[in-house]
Amino acid sequence: MGRKCIISVLYAILIAGIAMPVVPAIDKRPVAVDRWFKKLPHAKEKLTKLHFFFHDVVSGKNTTVVRVAESKATAKSPTVFGAVFVMDDPLTEGPEPDSKIVGRAQGIYSPASMEEICFLMTLNFVFTNGQYNGSSLSVVGHNAIFNKYREMPILGGSGHFRLARGIATAKTYLISDSGNAIVEYNVMVLHY
């Protein structure tokens, strides 16, 4: 019985491996990264433009945000100053919740002002589909959520976006009465 089970598992792994779509991947082994850096002086910098929607779900059945900390003063603060939230928000091609997922926004945000509602955002756009599957962009910045447009710097990346730098521009598409938000992102990123 045990041998048949092992053979069945190995067979399932083999079939799954054959059935998986082949996606070109960036070699992340140290020796490959070393080779990549040696070619860098001759590499041409590229500009990539990305467009997607960020779904921040703070209430309901499938929340993507969790409050993990707060100060004693948070409950009295009109801006929720001192709270810390962790997110794992889907990134989609369109604003509809059932639109194709291209990745996740994973990170931390925290209300960073005692006078206006704005967040310190520290997050990674982690791409899970398409040509950038397995790559990421790192964003750290100020997000005054009631401004029409918010600009946050891209400070780095991985995979296809090694040594990335650029700008992520956010525009609120929708905020529900329960606080769930859909945010449109236009990203301009320089990378090699």
N, C-alpha and C positions, 0 to 999 in steps of 0.2 A: 504494500500500500504506500509506504513512504517513497519508494523508488518511482512509482507511477506519478506521484504528486510532484516530485522534483522534475521529472521529465516534462510533465504538463506545464510547469512554471517556466522552464527553459524554452519550451516551444512557444509559449505565449510571449516571452521576451523577444524571441527571434522574430515572430510575426509582427509584433509592435514596432520593432526596429526597422523592418522592411517597409511597413506601412507609413512610417513617419515621413512627412515631406522633408526634402533636402533643402536646408537653408544655409547659404554660405555663412560661415562663422569666422569671427576674428580669433586667431590663435592667441591665447592669453598666457601661454607658458612663458616663464622668464626668458628662456633662450629666444623665443619668437619676439618678445617685446624688445630685447636687446637688438635683434636684427632690424626691427622696425625703427628704433631710434637711430641706428647707423645710417639708414636711408633718409632720415628726416631732413638733413641739410639740402637734399636734392628734391624734396617733396614740394608739391604746389599746394598752397592752402586753398580749401574749398569753402564755399558758402552754401549752407543748406537752409531751406525755409520749411518750417513745419507748421501745421495747423491742426488743432484738436480741441476737444472739450473735456473739461475736468468736472467730475460729478462728486460733490462733497455732500454726503448723506449723513446728517447729524441726528435724524429722528426717523422712526418707522422700524420696519422689520430688518432691513439689510443695511444697518448703519456702517459707514466706512470711517468714522471718526470716533475716538474715545478720549474723554478728558482723563488725564492720568495724574494731574497735580493741580493744586491751587494754594494760594496764600490765605492767611486769616482775613486779609482785606478784600479778597476777591468778591465775596458775597455782597459787599457794600459798594463795589466799584461799578459805575455806569458803563464802563468799557470792558468789564470782566478782567481787568488788569491782574496779572499774576497767575492766571490759569495756563495750563500747558495741555495741548491736544496732540495726539498721534493719529496720523491718517494713512489710509491705504485706499486712495480714491481711483476709480477707473478713469482712464483716458479713452475717449471714443472719437471716431471720425466725425460724427454729427452730434447735435445737441440732444437727440432722443436717447432716453435711457437704454433702449435696446439696439442702439447703433453699434457697429462693429468696434470691439475693444482693440486699441493699438498698444496699450500699456497701462501702467499704474503710476500715480503720484504718491510716493511713499516718503514720509518724513514727519516733521514736527512743526506746529505753528503755535504762536503764543501772542495774546494781546499785549502790545508793547508800549502803549500810551495810556496815561491816566486821564487824558483830555479828549481824545478822538478814538474812534474804533479803527484800529489798524493793527496788523499782525507782523511779527517777525516770522518770515517763512524760511525754513531750512528743509529742502526736499530734493528728491531725485525723481526725474521723469524716467521710469524704467520701461523700455520698449519690449513688448512681448510678442509682437506680430510684425509681419512685413519685412522689408529690407533692413530695418534697424533692430530686429529681434536680437535680444541679448546685450544691447547697448544702452547707455544711460547718459543723462545730462544732470548736472548738479546745480541747483539754484539756491541762492541765499539772498534775501532782500526784504524790503519794506513794502507792505501791501495795505494801502489805505483803501479798504474795500468799497467805500462809497464814491471814490473818484471814478470817472468814466473809464479812463485807461490807467493802468498801473504797470510800471516798468521795473523788472527785476533782473539783476545780472546773472548770467550763466558763468559759473566759475570753473567748470571742468566737465569731463565726461569720460566714458569708457567705451570700448569696442570701436565702432565706426566713428565715435566722437572723441577719440583721444586728443588731449590738449585743447579741448573746446573752450571757446569764450564767445559770449554773445549776449543777446537781450531776449527775454521772455516778456511779451506784452499781454497783460490780462485785461479782459473786459467782461463784466458780469452779464450773462445771458438771461439768467432767471434766479430769483430768490423766492422760495415759497414762504407761506405764512409760518411754517414749522421750522424755518431756518435752513432747509436744504438748498444748495446752490449749484447752478451749472455755470461754469466760467469758460469763456472762449479764450484760447491761447494762440497767439501768433509768435513763433519763435524764429529768430535769425541767429544762426550759429556758424562761426568760423572754426574749422578743424582741418586736420590733415588726412 
